[in-house]
Amino acid sequence: MRAAGVAAGLLGGLALAGCGGGQIEGPDRHVPEGSTVIYDCEDGKALQASFQGVESVTIDFQGERHQLHSVLSEKGAKYKAGNNIFRTDGDTAELQSDAGTTRCIVRP
């Protein structure tokens, strides 16, 4: 029991340490809080992602705007609201919705 408590404390400390500095952090991901990133998608359309710290992102895509909230991700960053899921990993992003899956890359 004592070892489990120590492990939980260490994991909690690591999670808090990753939240400092107002950046979204992951293996390949560092986006300053309040930044906007434009992605070019495989369908020839653009996707705009405006990050509000680590908590949420607002997605503008095909004339629609959605605010998604951060959820646990094993790699990169992941945001979800309803049936919409937005994942980022390095320079790539993927938006899943009722309309299907769209893959994108950061605009140079």
C-alpha positions in Angstrom: 0.0 0.0 0.0 2.8 2.4 0.9 4.6 1.9 -2.4 1.4 2.6 -4.3 1.0 5.9 -2.5 4.5 6.9 -3.3 4.1 6.0 -7.0 0.9 8.0 -7.2 2.6 11.0 -5.6 5.5 10.8 -8.1 3.1 10.5 -11.0 1.1 13.5 -9.8 4.2 15.6 -9.5 5.3 14.6 -13.0 1.9 15.6 -14.4 2.1 19.0 -12.6 5.6 19.6 -13.8 4.6 19.1 -17.4 1.9 21.8 -17.1 4.2 24.7 -16.2 5.2 27.5 -18.6 1.8 27.7 -20.4 2.8 25.2 -23.1 1.2 22.0 -24.4 3.8 19.4 -24.1 4.2 15.9 -25.5 6.9 13.9 -27.1 7.0 16.0 -30.3 4.7 18.9 -29.2 5.4 22.4 -27.9 2.7 25.0 -28.7 2.8 28.3 -26.8 -0.5 29.1 -24.9 -2.8 31.3 -27.0 -1.1 30.4 -30.3 -2.9 29.6 -33.6 -1.6 27.0 -36.0 -2.8 26.6 -39.6 -2.8 23.1 -41.1 -3.0 22.1 -44.8 -5.2 19.0 -45.1 -5.2 16.1 -47.6 -8.5 17.3 -49.1 -6.9 20.6 -50.1 -8.7 22.6 -47.3 -7.1 24.5 -44.4 -7.8 23.8 -40.7 -7.1 26.4 -38.1 -6.4 25.4 -34.5 -6.3 28.0 -31.7 -4.9 26.6 -28.5 -6.0 27.9 -25.1 -3.3 26.5 -22.9 -3.3 22.8 -22.3 -7.1 22.7 -21.6 -8.7 23.3 -25.0 -8.4 24.1 -28.7 -10.9 25.8 -31.0 -11.0 24.3 -34.5 -12.1 26.2 -37.5 -12.7 23.8 -40.5 -15.0 24.0 -43.5 -17.0 26.9 -42.1 -17.6 25.3 -38.7 -16.1 26.1 -35.3 -15.7 23.6 -32.5 -14.2 23.9 -29.1 -12.6 20.7 -27.9 -11.2 19.8 -24.5 -8.0 18.0 -23.7 -8.2 14.3 -22.9 -5.5 11.8 -22.0 -3.2 10.8 -24.9 -0.4 8.3 -25.0 1.4 10.3 -27.7 1.1 14.0 -28.9 -2.0 15.8 -27.8 -5.7 14.8 -28.0 -8.8 16.9 -27.7 -12.5 15.8 -27.8 -16.0 17.2 -27.8 -19.0 15.0 -28.7 -18.1 13.0 -31.8 -15.2 15.3 -32.8 -11.6 14.2 -31.9 -8.6 16.3 -32.8 -5.1 14.7 -32.4 -1.7 16.3 -33.0 1.7 14.7 -33.1 4.6 16.9 -34.2 3.7 18.6 -37.4 0.7 16.3 -38.2 -2.9 16.5 -37.1 -6.0 14.4 -37.6 -9.6 15.5 -37.2 -12.2 12.8 -36.7 -15.9 13.7 -37.0 -19.2 12.4 -38.3 -18.1 13.5 -41.7 -15.0 11.2 -41.6 -11.3 11.5 -40.9 -9.1 14.3 -42.2 -5.3 14.3 -42.0 -3.3 17.5 -42.0 0.2 18.9 -41.8 1.4 22.2 -40.4 1.5 24.9 -43.1 5.1 25.9 -43.7 
